[in-house]
Amino acid sequence: MLQLIAECQQLKEERQTDPLNEDVLLAMEDMGLDKERTLQAEQAGTAMSISVPQVQLINPENQIVEPDGTLNLDSDEGEEPSPEALVRYLSMRRHTVGVADPR
């Protein structure tokens, strides 16, 4: 039992002294970030600035397309669910949300 407590305490201390995982540092280094600079920024508590590429959609005529925020999903909006699916849905809803208001 004492050994387990000692191991937990050691793990807790390691996490406090070395918050950045070596695997994370290696992945960041693979992305082109300097390991020492990353460690210094993390220790100082400063935020790191990483540029992210902008994605633009273009149509076949190479014109930029502005997304309108809506998605056209191939769903069956006009179809009613089968009675079996409706029973399953209502049963699950009762267990997670509560009984629906009678109308």
C-alpha positions, 0 to 999 in steps of 0.5 A: 500500500505504501508503495502505491502511495509513493508511486502516485506521489512520484507521478504527481511530482513528475506531472508538476515538474514536466507538464509537457509530454515528450511525445507532444514536444516531438510532434511540435518539433516535427511541425517545425517548432523549436523545442527550446522555444516551446519549453521557454514559452510554456514555462513563462506562461506566454501564448504561442502564435501559430499561423493557420492557412486560410481555406477558400472554396472555388468553383470550376471557374476559379471564382471564390465561393462564399459559404452561406453556413448551410449544409445540404444533407441528403436526409429524408426530411419529408419522410415520416419515421417508421412506427418501430423507429418512433417507438424506439425514439420515444422509449429512449427519450423517456429514459434520457429526457423525461415524459413528453408533454401530452398534446 
